[in-house]
C-alpha cells in the first residue's frame, strides 16, 4: 500500500502549498537514488567490457543471490524466507520462475547493449517500458485505457516507426528491454512477498544455472573470474551488490510515495543512460534520432500527466459539467 500523507499550508496571499512529510521525503530520496544508480550503472558494465556479456550475467545472478542471503541473515529475515518458500503455491512458483527468466533476459540484453555501444537504443527501451506496461495491462489484465493514454500510444508508435525507418531495421534491443521488463512487472504482481525475500527467491531460481555455466567456462579455460585481474574479480563479485542495492532502495521508496511521483522519477534512469551514451561514450545521436525521441518524450509527458491526481480531478469535473 502506498502512503500519501501531506500537510496543507495557507500563505498570506491565500494560496495553498502541499508540503511533503518526512516519510515522503525519504521515499522520494530512496526512489530517486535507485533510478540514479540504474542510470549510471552502464559505467559499471563498461568497466567489465573485457568480459563477455554471458559471463557477466552469470556472475551477476550468482553473486546477487549470495548477497541477498547475507542480507536476509543480517536483517533476521531468514525464518520468513524459509516459511515463504514452504508455503508458496504452484501458481506463485510459476510466476516466480517466469519473473526470474524475464529479468535475467533483460539483464543480459542490457549488458550486451551497453558493451556493444548501443546505450542510446537501450535508453529508448526504458522510455518505452511504461507504455508497454499499460499495454500489457489493457490486453492481459483487461484494464481500461484513457483517451490521453491512447494518444500517448499513437505518438510513441510514430516515434518507433521513424526510428525503424531510419535504422532500416526494427529496434529490437529497445523492445526486448521494454517487453521483458514489462512482463517481469506483470509476473511480479502475482508474487506477494517482502521485496528482499522476493529478490532472493528470483535469483535462487537461476543461480544454479549461472553457477553451472561458470563451472563450464572454468572447465574449458574461458573463465574470467580469478583469471584476469584483481579489479575484474572485484567488479564481477560486486555485480551482486550493484544489482541488489538499487532494487531494495526502489522497493523501500515505492512504499512511501504516490504512484504518479514514482512515474515522474522513473525517467531519471534512461535519461542518464542516454546522456552517458551521447556525451561520455560518443554514440551517434542524429536529427532523426531526436525526432523519434521527441515523439516518445511527448507520449511519456502526456501519459505521465494522465496519471496525476490533478488530471483525474479535472476529468471528473469536466464529466460532471457535461452530464
GISULFEN-V128984 format. One record per residue. N is the residue number from 1. PHI is phi in degrees with one decimal (NA if undefined). OMEGA is omega in whole degrees, -180 to 180 (none if undefined). Layout:
N|PHI|OMEGA ; N|PHI|OMEGA
This chain:
1|NA|-178 ; 2|-91.6|180 ; 3|-90.2|180 ; 4|-140.8|-180 ; 5|-113.0|-180 ; 6|-130.7|174 ; 7|-109.7|179 ; 8|-98.7|-177 ; 9|-128.3|-179 ; 10|-101.0|177 ; 11|-95.2|-176 ; 12|-56.6|-178 ; 13|-78.8|179 ; 14|93.6|-179 ; 15|-82.9|179 ; 16|-100.7|175 ; 17|-120.3|178 ; 18|-100.4|-177 ; 19|-108.9|179 ; 20|-72.3|176 ; 21|-79.4|-175 ; 22|-62.2|180 ; 23|-61.1|-180 ; 24|-67.1|179 ; 25|-62.1|177 ; 26|-65.0|-180 ; 27|-61.3|179 ; 28|-65.4|178 ; 29|-64.5|-179 ; 30|-58.7|-178 ; 31|-65.5|-180 ; 32|-62.8|180 ; 33|-65.1|179 ; 34|-63.7|179 ; 35|-68.3|177 ; 36|-63.9|179 ; 37|-61.7|179 ; 38|-61.2|-179 ; 39|-67.9|-178 ; 40|-100.4|-179 ; 41|-59.5|175 ; 42|-53.8|177 ; 43|-59.1|-180 ; 44|-61.8|-179 ; 45|-69.3|176 ; 46|-64.2|177 ; 47|-63.8|180 ; 48|-105.6|-176 ; 49|-63.2|178 ; 50|-77.4|-180 ; 51|-104.7|179 ; 52|-58.1|-175 ; 53|-60.3|-179 ; 54|-65.8|179 ; 55|-73.9|175 ; 56|-60.5|180 ; 57|-60.9|-180 ; 58|-58.9|179 ; 59|-67.7|180 ; 60|-61.1|180 ; 61|-67.1|-175 ; 62|-61.0|-177 ; 63|-76.3|173 ; 64|-62.9|180 ; 65|-59.6|-178 ; 66|-70.6|175 ; 67|-61.6|-179 ; 68|-69.2|177 ; 69|-61.5|179 ; 70|-62.5|180 ; 71|-64.6|178 ; 72|-63.5|178 ; 73|-65.4|-179 ; 74|-66.9|-179 ; 75|-92.6|178 ; 76|58.6|178 ; 77|-109.7|-178 ; 78|-64.7|178 ; 79|-64.7|178 ; 80|-64.6|178 ; 81|-63.7|180 ; 82|-64.1|179 ; 83|-64.5|180 ; 84|-60.8|-179 ; 85|-64.8|-179 ; 86|-73.6|-174 ; 87|-89.8|-176 ; 88|-67.3|179 ; 89|-82.9|-177 ; 90|-60.2|-180 ; 91|-63.4|179 ; 92|-68.0|178 ; 93|-63.0|179 ; 94|-64.9|178 ; 95|-63.9|179 ; 96|-63.4|178 ; 97|-62.3|178 ; 98|-61.6|180 ; 99|-61.8|-179 ; 100|-63.8|-179 ; 101|-68.7|-179 ; 102|-66.9|-179 ; 103|-70.1|176 ; 104|-66.0|177 ; 105|-62.7|179 ; 106|-61.6|180 ; 107|-61.0|-178 ; 108|-63.2|-179 ; 109|-63.7|-179 ; 110|-65.3|179 ; 111|-62.4|180 ; 112|-62.0|-179 ; 113|-62.3|-179 ; 114|-62.6|-176 ; 115|-81.7|175 ; 116|-110.1|177 ; 117|63.1|176 ; 118|-125.3|-177 ; 119|-67.3|179 ; 120|-63.4|179 ; 121|-67.1|177 ; 122|-65.3|179 ; 123|-62.8|178 ; 124|-59.5|180 ; 125|-58.4|-178 ; 126|-83.2|169 ; 127|-73.4|-179 ; 128|-74.8|-172 ; 129|-49.4|180 ; 130|-59.2|180 ; 131|-70.6|177 ; 132|-64.9|179 ; 133|-60.5|178 ; 134|-66.7|179 ; 135|-60.0|177 ; 136|-65.7|178 ; 137|-63.7|-179 ; 138|-68.7|-173 ; 139|-85.3|-178 ; 140|-103.4|-180 ; 141|-93.9|178 ; 142|59.0|177 ; 143|-80.7|-179 ; 144|-81.7|-179 ; 145|-116.9|-180 ; 146|-76.9|179 ; 147|-61.8|-180 ; 148|-63.3|179 ; 149|-68.1|177 ; 150|-63.7|178 ; 151|-62.9|-180 ; 152|-63.7|177 ; 153|-66.3|180 ; 154|-63.4|179 ; 155|-62.2|179 ; 156|-64.0|179 ; 157|-62.6|178 ; 158|-63.3|179 ; 159|-60.1|179 ; 160|-65.8|179 ; 161|-62.6|178 ; 162|-60.5|-179 ; 163|-66.0|-180 ; 164|-62.8|180 ; 165|-64.9|-178 ; 166|-69.1|179 ; 167|-74.8|-174 ; 168|80.9|177 ; 169|-155.2|-179 ; 170|-68.3|180 ; 171|-73.6|-172 ; 172|-67.0|179 ; 173|-62.4|-179 ; 174|-59.1|-176 ; 175|-73.6|176 ; 176|-64.2|179 ; 177|-65.2|-177 ; 178|-65.5|-176 ; 179|-75.7|179 ; 180|-64.8|180 ; 181|-74.7|177 ; 182|-64.7|178 ; 183|-67.5|175 ; 184|-61.5|178 ; 185|-62.7|178 ; 186|-64.8|178 ; 187|-64.1|-179 ; 188|-65.0|178 ; 189|-62.4|-179 ; 190|-90.7|-178 ; 191|-110.4|-176 ; 192|-95.6|179 ; 193|-135.2|175 ; 194|-54.9|-174 ; 195|-58.6|-179 ; 196|-67.3|179 ; 197|-66.2|180 ; 198|-61.0|180 ; 199|-66.1|177 ; 200|-63.5|179 ; 201|-64.1|-180 ; 202|-62.2|-179 ; 203|-72.0|179 ; 204|-64.7|-179 ; 205|-62.2|-175 ; 206|-100.8|180 ; 207|-59.5|178 ; 208|-62.0|178 ; 209|-65.8|180 ; 210|-62.3|-179 ; 211|-65.2|179 ; 212|-61.7|179 ; 213|-68.6|177 ; 214|-64.1|177 ; 215|-64.8|179 ; 216|-60.7|179 ; 217|-61.7|178 ; 218|-66.2|-178 ; 219|-66.7|-179 ; 220|-96.0|175 ; 221|76.0|-180 ; 222|-117.8|-180 ; 223|-78.6|179 ; 224|-85.4|-179 ; 225|-61.6|-179 ; 226|67.0|-180 ; 227|-130.2|-177 ; 228|-109.6|-180 ; 229|-161.7|180 ; 230|-64.3|-180 ; 231|-66.5|177 ; 232|-65.2|177 ; 233|-60.4|-180 ; 234|-60.7|-178 ; 235|-69.9|179 ; 236|-65.6|179 ; 237|-69.6|180 ; 238|-69.2|178 ; 239|-60.2|177 ; 240|-62.6|179 ; 241|-67.6|180 ; 242|-62.5|178 ; 243|-81.7|-172 ; 244|-75.9|-173 ; 245|-59.3|180 ; 246|-63.7|178 ; 247|-64.2|180 ; 248|-70.5|176 ; 249|-63.0|180 ; 250|-62.5|-179 ; 251|-61.2|-180 ; 252|-69.9|-180 ; 253|-70.5|-177 ; 254|-62.9|-180 ; 255|-77.2|-171 ; 256|-116.4|179 ; 257|-129.0|180 ; 258|-67.8|-174 ; 259|-62.4|-178 ; 260|-65.0|179 ; 261|-68.0|176 ; 262|-62.6|179 ; 263|-62.0|178 ; 264|-67.7|-176 ; 265|-66.5|-174 ; 266|-64.8|180 ; 267|-82.8|176 ; 268|-61.8|-174 ; 269|-62.8|-179 ; 270|-65.8|178 ; 271|-67.6|178 ; 272|-64.0|179 ; 273|-63.9|178 ; 274|-61.2|-180 ; 275|-65.0|177 ; 276|-62.2|-179 ; 277|-60.6|-176 ; 278|-78.5|-169 ; 279|-94.7|-179 ; 280|-97.3|-176 ; 281|-101.6|170 ; 282|55.9|174 ; 283|-75.7|-178 ; 284|-67.3|176 ; 285|-140.4|-173 ; 286|-83.6|176 ; 287|-61.5|177 ; 288|-63.9|177 ; 289|-59.5|-179 ; 290|-62.1|179 ; 291|-60.9|179 ; 292|-61.7|180 ; 293|-64.1|180 ; 294|-61.0|177 ; 295|-62.0|-178 ; 296|-70.8|176 ; 297|-62.2|178 ; 298|-63.2|178 ; 299|-61.3|-180 ; 300|-67.6|178 ; 301|-63.4|179 ; 302|-62.7|-179 ; 303|-62.0|-177 ; 304|-68.1|178 ; 305|-62.5|-179 ; 306|-65.8|-179 ; 307|-99.1|-179 ; 308|-82.1|179 ; 309|-65.6|179 ; 310|-59.5|-178 ; 311|-66.7|179 ; 312|-62.2|179 ; 313|-63.9|180 ; 314|-64.1|180 ; 315|-63.9|179 ; 316|-63.3|179 ; 317|-63.1|-180 ; 318|-66.9|178 ; 319|-67.1|179 ; 320|-68.6|180 ; 321|-66.0|-178 ; 322|-78.8|-178 ; 323|-75.1|none
